[in-house]
Amino acid sequence: MKISPTTRLGVACLGITHPHTSGRVKALNKMENVEVTCAVDDSHLTPVFADAFGLEIRNKQQVMEDPNTQVVIIHSKSDKMADLAIEALEAGKAVLVEKPAGRNSDDARRIRDAAERTGGLLQVGYCWRHAPSVAAMHEALKSGRLGKVMQVRAHGGTSHDEAATSHLNQPEDMGGAMFVIGCHLIDQIIHHFGMPLSVNARVSKFPGQMDENFREDAAGAVLNYRDKMVVVDFFSWDPLPWLESWNITAYGTDGIMHANPLPASYKIYDTGRQGHNRGWSAWQDTTFPLQWASKKTEYSPELAEIGNPFFFEREAEAFVNSIRTGTPSQVPAQQALNVNLLIEALFASSQQSGAEVIPGT
């Protein structure tokens, strides 16, 4: 797909109940020659959402047949993500589908296969990937600045009691917070280091601590690579309202790097052997940005609307650039499949008391 920068891009929103929906609509509408024009959803909240953003309410067939709607963004419940993405690809639309791109690896594989079959553009909504700290870590690893990295620690969590919402407890999803939110952390690990050879994991629900209807409370895992070990942990009840607790730290023979997504920051220790001065250097956002989740709204009554546009704006730029120039998706369907396969392996290992499991087997 390649559409001229002077051609207006019409965007349809398929599904409006996800808390990321309004952030992406705002980010796309800020761009030149891009306009979100309509919404499709059978939710009772659709008229409220459409009114808030000046959108027409349409049905799916109208969107798929409309030549002036070249783009769809999918924010449905997880059980509809795969079907909507496949139908949109087959209709020739550019697709941005919210993570984790379905309920499990089967859904993600169906999307991947459709993207390959149609040759269409599909980007998965791993918006936290677009933090400048993630790009800085990727460059440091790629350049060899840290030497031989053989140990990595990664932590993530779910805040705002989101683990108690229906959004994170969809009955057909393979997991709760560890799946729906923890997938962001797994995406970054695969982005930096690729798929591990095997995993050992414990995903725990602690009796008597939180409501039994909510899913996993905490998780810990070892991801085994040929040349490194990545240790991951996740907490479903993070008390911080930001992503402040999220961190990936890479330990190498010539340096150490800590990276945090939001407020975006990183800190690097150099030994001096890779062309950098010995000692610590640090970078962080020049101002403390808007809180990630701001407040509940009439169209987002269960979950707080995302208030910080930073990730969505950078993600929209990448997506529209791929549409305009024909460059590959920055987060292709194969990445969603890899993330879901890895998380499935973590759950499978936990069910076997931490036994070693090879992803995809």
Contacts in CASP RR format, 6 or more apart in sequence:
PFRMAT RR
TARGET T0000
AUTHOR 0000-0000-0000
METHOD contacts of the structure
MODEL  1
MKISPTTRLGVACLGITHPHTSGRVKALNKMENVEVTCAVDDSHLTPVFA
DAFGLEIRNKQQVMEDPNTQVVIIHSKSDKMADLAIEALEAGKAVLVEKP
AGRNSDDARRIRDAAERTGGLLQVGYCWRHAPSVAAMHEALKSGRLGKVM
QVRAHGGTSHDEAATSHLNQPEDMGGAMFVIGCHLIDQIIHHFGMPLSVN
ARVSKFPGQMDENFREDAAGAVLNYRDKMVVVDFFSWDPLPWLESWNITA
YGTDGIMHANPLPASYKIYDTGRQGHNRGWSAWQDTTFPLQWASKKTEYS
PELAEIGNPFFFEREAEAFVNSIRTGTPSQVPAQQALNVNLLIEALFASS
QQSGAEVIPGT
1 92 0 8 1.000
1 94 0 8 1.000
1 120 0 8 1.000
1 121 0 8 1.000
1 322 0 8 1.000
1 323 0 8 1.000
1 326 0 8 1.000
2 323 0 8 1.000
2 324 0 8 1.000
2 325 0 8 1.000
2 326 0 8 1.000
3 9 0 8 1.000
3 70 0 8 1.000
3 323 0 8 1.000
3 324 0 8 1.000
4 324 0 8 1.000
5 32 0 8 1.000
5 33 0 8 1.000
5 324 0 8 1.000
6 33 0 8 1.000
7 33 0 8 1.000
8 33 0 8 1.000
8 34 0 8 1.000
8 35 0 8 1.000
8 68 0 8 1.000
9 33 0 8 1.000
9 34 0 8 1.000
9 35 0 8 1.000
9 70 0 8 1.000
9 71 0 8 1.000
9 320 0 8 1.000
9 323 0 8 1.000
10 34 0 8 1.000
10 35 0 8 1.000
10 36 0 8 1.000
10 37 0 8 1.000
10 68 0 8 1.000
10 69 0 8 1.000
10 70 0 8 1.000
10 71 0 8 1.000
11 28 0 8 1.000
11 34 0 8 1.000
11 35 0 8 1.000
11 36 0 8 1.000
11 37 0 8 1.000
11 69 0 8 1.000
11 70 0 8 1.000
11 71 0 8 1.000
11 72 0 8 1.000
11 73 0 8 1.000
12 36 0 8 1.000
12 37 0 8 1.000
12 38 0 8 1.000
12 39 0 8 1.000
12 40 0 8 1.000
12 58 0 8 1.000
12 63 0 8 1.000
12 66 0 8 1.000
12 69 0 8 1.000
12 71 0 8 1.000
12 72 0 8 1.000
12 73 0 8 1.000
13 21 0 8 1.000
13 25 0 8 1.000
13 36 0 8 1.000
13 38 0 8 1.000
13 39 0 8 1.000
13 40 0 8 1.000
13 41 0 8 1.000
13 55 0 8 1.000
13 72 0 8 1.000
13 73 0 8 1.000
13 75 0 8 1.000
14 40 0 8 1.000
14 41 0 8 1.000
14 60 0 8 1.000
14 63 0 8 1.000
14 72 0 8 1.000
14 73 0 8 1.000
14 74 0 8 1.000
14 75 0 8 1.000
14 76 0 8 1.000
14 84 0 8 1.000
14 88 0 8 1.000
15 21 0 8 1.000
15 39 0 8 1.000
15 40 0 8 1.000
15 41 0 8 1.000
15 43 0 8 1.000
15 74 0 8 1.000
15 75 0 8 1.000
15 76 0 8 1.000
15 80 0 8 1.000
15 84 0 8 1.000
16 39 0 8 1.000
16 41 0 8 1.000
16 43 0 8 1.000
16 45 0 8 1.000
16 46 0 8 1.000
16 49 0 8 1.000
16 50 0 8 1.000
16 75 0 8 1.000
16 299 0 8 1.000
17 41 0 8 1.000
17 43 0 8 1.000
17 45 0 8 1.000
17 75 0 8 1.000
17 76 0 8 1.000
17 77 0 8 1.000
18 75 0 8 1.000
18 76 0 8 1.000
18 98 0 8 1.000
18 167 0 8 1.000
19 167 0 8 1.000
19 293 0 8 1.000
19 300 0 8 1.000
19 303 0 8 1.000
19 304 0 8 1.000
19 305 0 8 1.000
19 306 0 8 1.000
20 75 0 8 1.000
20 98 0 8 1.000
20 125 0 8 1.000
20 127 0 8 1.000
20 306 0 8 1.000
20 312 0 8 1.000
21 49 0 8 1.000
21 73 0 8 1.000
21 75 0 8 1.000
22 49 0 8 1.000
22 52 0 8 1.000
22 53 0 8 1.000
22 297 0 8 1.000
22 299 0 8 1.000
22 300 0 8 1.000
22 305 0 8 1.000
22 306 0 8 1.000
23 305 0 8 1.000
23 306 0 8 1.000
23 307 0 8 1.000
23 309 0 8 1.000
23 312 0 8 1.000
24 73 0 8 1.000
24 75 0 8 1.000
24 96 0 8 1.000
24 312 0 8 1.000
24 315 0 8 1.000
24 316 0 8 1.000
25 36 0 8 1.000
25 53 0 8 1.000
25 55 0 8 1.000
25 73 0 8 1.000
26 309 0 8 1.000
26 312 0 8 1.000
27 309 0 8 1.000
27 312 0 8 1.000
27 313 0 8 1.000
27 315 0 8 1.000
27 316 0 8 1.000
28 34 0 8 1.000
28 35 0 8 1.000
28 36 0 8 1.000
28 73 0 8 1.000
28 316 0 8 1.000
28 320 0 8 1.000
29 35 0 8 1.000
29 36 0 8 1.000
29 53 0 8 1.000
30 313 0 8 1.000
30 316 0 8 1.000
31 316 0 8 1.000
31 317 0 8 1.000
31 320 0 8 1.000
34 316 0 8 1.000
34 320 0 8 1.000
36 53 0 8 1.000
36 55 0 8 1.000
36 73 0 8 1.000
37 55 0 8 1.000
37 56 0 8 1.000
37 69 0 8 1.000
38 50 0 8 1.000
38 55 0 8 1.000
38 56 0 8 1.000
38 57 0 8 1.000
38 58 0 8 1.000
38 62 0 8 1.000
38 63 0 8 1.000
38 69 0 8 1.000
39 46 0 8 1.000
39 49 0 8 1.000
39 50 0 8 1.000
39 53 0 8 1.000
39 55 0 8 1.000
39 56 0 8 1.000
39 57 0 8 1.000
39 58 0 8 1.000
40 57 0 8 1.000
40 58 0 8 1.000
40 59 0 8 1.000
40 60 0 8 1.000
40 63 0 8 1.000
41 49 0 8 1.000
41 76 0 8 1.000
45 298 0 8 1.000
45 299 0 8 1.000
45 300 0 8 1.000
45 301 0 8 1.000
46 57 0 8 1.000
47 57 0 8 1.000
48 298 0 8 1.000
48 299 0 8 1.000
49 55 0 8 1.000
49 299 0 8 1.000
50 56 0 8 1.000
50 57 0 8 1.000
52 297 0 8 1.000
52 298 0 8 1.000
52 299 0 8 1.000
60 84 0 8 1.000
60 87 0 8 1.000
63 69 0 8 1.000
63 72 0 8 1.000
64 87 0 8 1.000
64 88 0 8 1.000
64 91 0 8 1.000
64 93 0 8 1.000
65 91 0 8 1.000
69 93 0 8 1.000
70 93 0 8 1.000
70 94 0 8 1.000
70 323 0 8 1.000
71 93 0 8 1.000
71 94 0 8 1.000
71 95 0 8 1.000
71 96 0 8 1.000
71 323 0 8 1.000
72 84 0 8 1.000
72 88 0 8 1.000
72 93 0 8 1.000
72 94 0 8 1.000
72 95 0 8 1.000
72 96 0 8 1.000
73 95 0 8 1.000
73 96 0 8 1.000
73 97 0 8 1.000
73 98 0 8 1.000
74 81 0 8 1.000
74 84 0 8 1.000
74 85 0 8 1.000
74 88 0 8 1.000
74 95 0 8 1.000
74 96 0 8 1.000
74 97 0 8 1.000
74 98 0 8 1.000
75 98 0 8 1.000
76 84 0 8 1.000
76 98 0 8 1.000
77 170 0 8 1.000
78 100 0 8 1.000
78 102 0 8 1.000
78 103 0 8 1.000
78 107 0 8 1.000
78 170 0 8 1.000
78 172 0 8 1.000
78 173 0 8 1.000
78 180 0 8 1.000
79 102 0 8 1.000
79 103 0 8 1.000
79 170 0 8 1.000
79 172 0 8 1.000
81 97 0 8 1.000
81 98 0 8 1.000
81 101 0 8 1.000
81 102 0 8 1.000
81 103 0 8 1.000
81 107 0 8 1.000
81 111 0 8 1.000
82 101 0 8 1.000
82 102 0 8 1.000
82 103 0 8 1.000
82 107 0 8 1.000
82 108 0 8 1.000
82 110 0 8 1.000
82 111 0 8 1.000
84 97 0 8 1.000
85 95 0 8 1.000
85 97 0 8 1.000
85 101 0 8 1.000
85 111 0 8 1.000
85 114 0 8 1.000
85 122 0 8 1.000
86 110 0 8 1.000
86 111 0 8 1.000
86 114 0 8 1.000
88 95 0 8 1.000
89 95 0 8 1.000
89 114 0 8 1.000
89 115 0 8 1.000
89 118 0 8 1.000
89 119 0 8 1.000
89 120 0 8 1.000
89 122 0 8 1.000
90 114 0 8 1.000
90 118 0 8 1.000
92 118 0 8 1.000
92 120 0 8 1.000
94 120 0 8 1.000
94 121 0 8 1.000
94 122 0 8 1.000
94 319 0 8 1.000
94 322 0 8 1.000
94 323 0 8 1.000
95 120 0 8 1.000
95 121 0 8 1.000
95 122 0 8 1.000
95 123 0 8 1.000
96 122 0 8 1.000
96 123 0 8 1.000
96 124 0 8 1.000
96 125 0 8 1.000
96 315 0 8 1.000
96 319 0 8 1.000
97 111 0 8 1.000
97 122 0 8 1.000
97 123 0 8 1.000
97 124 0 8 1.000
97 125 0 8 1.000
97 336 0 8 1.000
98 125 0 8 1.000
99 124 0 8 1.000
99 125 0 8 1.000
99 126 0 8 1.000
99 183 0 8 1.000
99 184 0 8 1.000
99 187 0 8 1.000
99 336 0 8 1.000
99 339 0 8 1.000
100 108 0 8 1.000
100 179 0 8 1.000
100 180 0 8 1.000
100 183 0 8 1.000
100 336 0 8 1.000
100 339 0 8 1.000
100 340 0 8 1.000
100 343 0 8 1.000
101 107 0 8 1.000
101 108 0 8 1.000
101 111 0 8 1.000
101 124 0 8 1.000
101 333 0 8 1.000
101 336 0 8 1.000
101 337 0 8 1.000
101 340 0 8 1.000
102 108 0 8 1.000
102 111 0 8 1.000
102 173 0 8 1.000
102 340 0 8 1.000
103 170 0 8 1.000
103 172 0 8 1.000
103 173 0 8 1.000
103 174 0 8 1.000
104 173 0 8 1.000
104 174 0 8 1.000
104 340 0 8 1.000
104 344 0 8 1.000
105 337 0 8 1.000
105 340 0 8 1.000
105 341 0 8 1.000
105 344 0 8 1.000
105 360 0 8 1.000
107 340 0 8 1.000
108 333 0 8 1.000
108 336 0 8 1.000
108 337 0 8 1.000
108 339 0 8 1.000
108 340 0 8 1.000
108 341 0 8 1.000
109 337 0 8 1.000
111 122 0 8 1.000
111 333 0 8 1.000
111 336 0 8 1.000
111 337 0 8 1.000
112 332 0 8 1.000
112 333 0 8 1.000
112 334 0 8 1.000
112 336 0 8 1.000
112 337 0 8 1.000
114 333 0 8 1.000
115 122 0 8 1.000
115 332 0 8 1.000
115 333 0 8 1.000
116 333 0 8 1.000
121 322 0 8 1.000
121 323 0 8 1.000
121 326 0 8 1.000
121 329 0 8 1.000
122 329 0 8 1.000
122 332 0 8 1.000
122 333 0 8 1.000
123 315 0 8 1.000
123 318 0 8 1.000
123 319 0 8 1.000
123 322 0 8 1.000
123 329 0 8 1.000
123 330 0 8 1.000
123 331 0 8 1.000
123 332 0 8 1.000
124 329 0 8 1.000
124 331 0 8 1.000
124 332 0 8 1.000
124 333 0 8 1.000
124 335 0 8 1.000
124 336 0 8 1.000
125 315 0 8 1.000
125 331 0 8 1.000
126 183 0 8 1.000
126 184 0 8 1.000
126 187 0 8 1.000
126 331 0 8 1.000
126 335 0 8 1.000
126 339 0 8 1.000
127 311 0 8 1.000
127 312 0 8 1.000
127 314 0 8 1.000
127 315 0 8 1.000
128 134 0 8 1.000
128 184 0 8 1.000
128 187 0 8 1.000
128 188 0 8 1.000
128 243 0 8 1.000
128 261 0 8 1.000
128 262 0 8 1.000
128 311 0 8 1.000
129 184 0 8 1.000
129 187 0 8 1.000
129 188 0 8 1.000
129 191 0 8 1.000
129 315 0 8 1.000
129 330 0 8 1.000
129 331 0 8 1.000
130 311 0 8 1.000
130 314 0 8 1.000
130 315 0 8 1.000
130 318 0 8 1.000
131 261 0 8 1.000
131 262 0 8 1.000
131 264 0 8 1.000
131 310 0 8 1.000
131 311 0 8 1.000
132 264 0 8 1.000
133 259 0 8 1.000
133 260 0 8 1.000
133 261 0 8 1.000
133 264 0 8 1.000
133 265 0 8 1.000
133 266 0 8 1.000
133 283 0 8 1.000
134 188 0 8 1.000
134 191 0 8 1.000
134 259 0 8 1.000
134 261 0 8 1.000
136 259 0 8 1.000
136 266 0 8 1.000
136 283 0 8 1.000
137 192 0 8 1.000
137 248 0 8 1.000
137 250 0 8 1.000
137 257 0 8 1.000
137 259 0 8 1.000
137 266 0 8 1.000
138 191 0 8 1.000
138 192 0 8 1.000
140 146 0 8 1.000
140 250 0 8 1.000
140 257 0 8 1.000
140 268 0 8 1.000
141 149 0 8 1.000
141 192 0 8 1.000
141 193 0 8 1.000
141 250 0 8 1.000
143 274 0 8 1.000
144 254 0 8 1.000
144 274 0 8 1.000
145 254 0 8 1.000
145 255 0 8 1.000
145 268 0 8 1.000
145 270 0 8 1.000
145 274 0 8 1.000
145 276 0 8 1.000
146 250 0 8 1.000
146 251 0 8 1.000
146 252 0 8 1.000
146 253 0 8 1.000
146 254 0 8 1.000
146 255 0 8 1.000
146 256 0 8 1.000
146 257 0 8 1.000
146 268 0 8 1.000
146 274 0 8 1.000
147 252 0 8 1.000
147 253 0 8 1.000
147 254 0 8 1.000
147 255 0 8 1.000
147 273 0 8 1.000
147 274 0 8 1.000
148 227 0 8 1.000
148 252 0 8 1.000
148 253 0 8 1.000
148 254 0 8 1.000
149 228 0 8 1.000
149 250 0 8 1.000
149 251 0 8 1.000
149 252 0 8 1.000
150 227 0 8 1.000
150 228 0 8 1.000
150 229 0 8 1.000
150 251 0 8 1.000
150 252 0 8 1.000
150 253 0 8 1.000
151 228 0 8 1.000
151 229 0 8 1.000
151 231 0 8 1.000
151 250 0 8 1.000
151 251 0 8 1.000
151 252 0 8 1.000
152 189 0 8 1.000
152 193 0 8 1.000
152 228 0 8 1.000
152 229 0 8 1.000
152 230 0 8 1.000
152 231 0 8 1.000
152 248 0 8 1.000
152 249 0 8 1.000
152 250 0 8 1.000
152 251 0 8 1.000
153 230 0 8 1.000
153 231 0 8 1.000
153 232 0 8 1.000
153 247 0 8 1.000
153 248 0 8 1.000
153 249 0 8 1.000
153 251 0 8 1.000
154 185 0 8 1.000
154 188 0 8 1.000
154 189 0 8 1.000
154 230 0 8 1.000
154 231 0 8 1.000
154 232 0 8 1.000
154 233 0 8 1.000
154 247 0 8 1.000
154 248 0 8 1.000
154 249 0 8 1.000
155 185 0 8 1.000
155 232 0 8 1.000
155 233 0 8 1.000
155 234 0 8 1.000
155 235 0 8 1.000
155 245 0 8 1.000
155 246 0 8 1.000
155 247 0 8 1.000
155 248 0 8 1.000
156 182 0 8 1.000
156 185 0 8 1.000
156 233 0 8 1.000
156 234 0 8 1.000
156 235 0 8 1.000
156 238 0 8 1.000
156 245 0 8 1.000
156 246 0 8 1.000
156 247 0 8 1.000
157 177 0 8 1.000
157 181 0 8 1.000
157 182 0 8 1.000
157 185 0 8 1.000
157 234 0 8 1.000
157 235 0 8 1.000
157 236 0 8 1.000
157 238 0 8 1.000
157 245 0 8 1.000
157 246 0 8 1.000
158 168 0 8 1.000
158 177 0 8 1.000
158 181 0 8 1.000
158 182 0 8 1.000
158 235 0 8 1.000
158 236 0 8 1.000
158 237 0 8 1.000
158 238 0 8 1.000
159 238 0 8 1.000
159 239 0 8 1.000
159 240 0 8 1.000
159 241 0 8 1.000
159 242 0 8 1.000
159 293 0 8 1.000
160 241 0 8 1.000
160 293 0 8 1.000
160 303 0 8 1.000
160 304 0 8 1.000
161 237 0 8 1.000
162 168 0 8 1.000
162 177 0 8 1.000
162 181 0 8 1.000
162 303 0 8 1.000
163 176 0 8 1.000
163 177 0 8 1.000
163 210 0 8 1.000
163 214 0 8 1.000
163 215 0 8 1.000
163 217 0 8 1.000
163 236 0 8 1.000
163 237 0 8 1.000
164 210 0 8 1.000
164 211 0 8 1.000
164 214 0 8 1.000
165 302 0 8 1.000
165 303 0 8 1.000
166 302 0 8 1.000
167 180 0 8 1.000
167 302 0 8 1.000
167 303 0 8 1.000
168 176 0 8 1.000
168 177 0 8 1.000
168 180 0 8 1.000
168 181 0 8 1.000
168 214 0 8 1.000
168 215 0 8 1.000
169 176 0 8 1.000
169 213 0 8 1.000
169 214 0 8 1.000
169 215 0 8 1.000
170 176 0 8 1.000
170 180 0 8 1.000
173 179 0 8 1.000
173 180 0 8 1.000
174 340 0 8 1.000
174 343 0 8 1.000
174 344 0 8 1.000
174 347 0 8 1.000
175 215 0 8 1.000
175 216 0 8 1.000
175 343 0 8 1.000
175 347 0 8 1.000
176 215 0 8 1.000
176 216 0 8 1.000
176 236 0 8 1.000
177 215 0 8 1.000
177 216 0 8 1.000
177 234 0 8 1.000
177 236 0 8 1.000
178 203 0 8 1.000
178 215 0 8 1.000
178 216 0 8 1.000
178 219 0 8 1.000
178 234 0 8 1.000
178 236 0 8 1.000
178 343 0 8 1.000
178 346 0 8 1.000
179 343 0 8 1.000
182 234 0 8 1.000
182 343 0 8 1.000
183 339 0 8 1.000
183 340 0 8 1.000
183 343 0 8 1.000
185 232 0 8 1.000
185 234 0 8 1.000
185 246 0 8 1.000
185 248 0 8 1.000
186 232 0 8 1.000
186 339 0 8 1.000
186 342 0 8 1.000
186 343 0 8 1.000
187 331 0 8 1.000
187 335 0 8 1.000
187 339 0 8 1.000
188 248 0 8 1.000
189 223 0 8 1.000
189 230 0 8 1.000
189 232 0 8 1.000
189 248 0 8 1.000
190 335 0 8 1.000
190 338 0 8 1.000
190 339 0 8 1.000
190 342 0 8 1.000
191 335 0 8 1.000
192 248 0 8 1.000
192 250 0 8 1.000
193 225 0 8 1.000
193 228 0 8 1.000
193 230 0 8 1.000
194 338 0 8 1.000
195 338 0 8 1.000
195 341 0 8 1.000
195 342 0 8 1.000
195 359 0 8 1.000
196 223 0 8 1.000
196 224 0 8 1.000
196 225 0 8 1.000
196 230 0 8 1.000
196 342 0 8 1.000
196 359 0 8 1.000
197 224 0 8 1.000
197 225 0 8 1.000
197 226 0 8 1.000
197 358 0 8 1.000
198 224 0 8 1.000
198 345 0 8 1.000
198 356 0 8 1.000
198 357 0 8 1.000
198 358 0 8 1.000
198 359 0 8 1.000
199 221 0 8 1.000
199 222 0 8 1.000
199 223 0 8 1.000
199 224 0 8 1.000
199 342 0 8 1.000
199 345 0 8 1.000
199 346 0 8 1.000
199 349 0 8 1.000
199 356 0 8 1.000
199 357 0 8 1.000
199 359 0 8 1.000
200 221 0 8 1.000
200 222 0 8 1.000
200 224 0 8 1.000
200 349 0 8 1.000
200 354 0 8 1.000
200 355 0 8 1.000
200 356 0 8 1.000
200 357 0 8 1.000
201 219 0 8 1.000
201 220 0 8 1.000
201 221 0 8 1.000
201 222 0 8 1.000
201 345 0 8 1.000
201 346 0 8 1.000
201 347 0 8 1.000
201 349 0 8 1.000
201 350 0 8 1.000
201 354 0 8 1.000
201 357 0 8 1.000
202 219 0 8 1.000
202 220 0 8 1.000
202 221 0 8 1.000
202 349 0 8 1.000
202 350 0 8 1.000
202 354 0 8 1.000
203 216 0 8 1.000
203 218 0 8 1.000
203 219 0 8 1.000
203 220 0 8 1.000
203 346 0 8 1.000
203 347 0 8 1.000
203 350 0 8 1.000
204 216 0 8 1.000
204 217 0 8 1.000
204 218 0 8 1.000
204 219 0 8 1.000
204 350 0 8 1.000
205 212 0 8 1.000
205 215 0 8 1.000
205 216 0 8 1.000
205 217 0 8 1.000
206 217 0 8 1.000
206 218 0 8 1.000
209 217 0 8 1.000
210 217 0 8 1.000
210 236 0 8 1.000
210 237 0 8 1.000
214 236 0 8 1.000
215 236 0 8 1.000
216 236 0 8 1.000
217 235 0 8 1.000
217 236 0 8 1.000
217 237 0 8 1.000
218 233 0 8 1.000
218 234 0 8 1.000
218 235 0 8 1.000
218 236 0 8 1.000
219 232 0 8 1.000
219 233 0 8 1.000
219 234 0 8 1.000
219 346 0 8 1.000
219 350 0 8 1.000
220 231 0 8 1.000
220 232 0 8 1.000
220 233 0 8 1.000
220 234 0 8 1.000
221 231 0 8 1.000
221 232 0 8 1.000
221 233 0 8 1.000
221 346 0 8 1.000
221 349 0 8 1.000
222 229 0 8 1.000
222 230 0 8 1.000
222 231 0 8 1.000
222 232 0 8 1.000
223 229 0 8 1.000
223 230 0 8 1.000
223 231 0 8 1.000
223 232 0 8 1.000
223 342 0 8 1.000
224 356 0 8 1.000
235 245 0 8 1.000
238 245 0 8 1.000
241 291 0 8 1.000
241 292 0 8 1.000
241 293 0 8 1.000
242 262 0 8 1.000
242 263 0 8 1.000
242 291 0 8 1.000
242 292 0 8 1.000
243 260 0 8 1.000
243 261 0 8 1.000
243 262 0 8 1.000
243 292 0 8 1.000
244 260 0 8 1.000
244 262 0 8 1.000
244 263 0 8 1.000
246 260 0 8 1.000
246 261 0 8 1.000
246 262 0 8 1.000
247 258 0 8 1.000
247 259 0 8 1.000
247 260 0 8 1.000
248 258 0 8 1.000
248 259 0 8 1.000
249 256 0 8 1.000
249 257 0 8 1.000
249 258 0 8 1.000
249 259 0 8 1.000
250 256 0 8 1.000
250 257 0 8 1.000
253 271 0 8 1.000
254 270 0 8 1.000
254 271 0 8 1.000
254 272 0 8 1.000
254 273 0 8 1.000
254 274 0 8 1.000
255 268 0 8 1.000
255 269 0 8 1.000
255 270 0 8 1.000
255 271 0 8 1.000
255 274 0 8 1.000
256 268 0 8 1.000
256 269 0 8 1.000
257 266 0 8 1.000
257 267 0 8 1.000
257 268 0 8 1.000
257 269 0 8 1.000
258 266 0 8 1.000
258 267 0 8 1.000
258 268 0 8 1.000
259 265 0 8 1.000
259 266 0 8 1.000
260 266 0 8 1.000
262 289 0 8 1.000
262 292 0 8 1.000
262 308 0 8 1.000
262 310 0 8 1.000
262 311 0 8 1.000
263 284 0 8 1.000
263 285 0 8 1.000
263 288 0 8 1.000
263 289 0 8 1.000
264 284 0 8 1.000
264 285 0 8 1.000
264 310 0 8 1.000
265 282 0 8 1.000
265 283 0 8 1.000
265 284 0 8 1.000
265 285 0 8 1.000
266 282 0 8 1.000
266 283 0 8 1.000
266 284 0 8 1.000
267 280 0 8 1.000
267 281 0 8 1.000
267 282 0 8 1.000
267 283 0 8 1.000
268 276 0 8 1.000
268 280 0 8 1.000
268 281 0 8 1.000
268 282 0 8 1.000
269 279 0 8 1.000
269 280 0 8 1.000
270 276 0 8 1.000
270 277 0 8 1.000
270 278 0 8 1.000
270 279 0 8 1.000
270 281 0 8 1.000
271 278 0 8 1.000
272 278 0 8 1.000
272 279 0 8 1.000
289 308 0 8 1.000
289 310 0 8 1.000
290 307 0 8 1.000
290 308 0 8 1.000
290 309 0 8 1.000
290 310 0 8 1.000
291 307 0 8 1.000
291 308 0 8 1.000
292 306 0 8 1.000
292 307 0 8 1.000
292 308 0 8 1.000
293 303 0 8 1.000
293 304 0 8 1.000
293 305 0 8 1.000
293 306 0 8 1.000
293 307 0 8 1.000
294 304 0 8 1.000
294 305 0 8 1.000
294 306 0 8 1.000
294 307 0 8 1.000
294 308 0 8 1.000
295 304 0 8 1.000
295 305 0 8 1.000
296 302 0 8 1.000
296 303 0 8 1.000
296 304 0 8 1.000
296 305 0 8 1.000
297 305 0 8 1.000
306 312 0 8 1.000
318 330 0 8 1.000
319 329 0 8 1.000
319 330 0 8 1.000
321 327 0 8 1.000
322 328 0 8 1.000
322 329 0 8 1.000
322 330 0 8 1.000
338 359 0 8 1.000
341 359 0 8 1.000
341 360 0 8 1.000
342 359 0 8 1.000
344 359 0 8 1.000
344 360 0 8 1.000
345 357 0 8 1.000
345 358 0 8 1.000
345 359 0 8 1.000
345 360 0 8 1.000
345 361 0 8 1.000
346 357 0 8 1.000
348 357 0 8 1.000
349 355 0 8 1.000
349 356 0 8 1.000
349 357 0 8 1.000
END
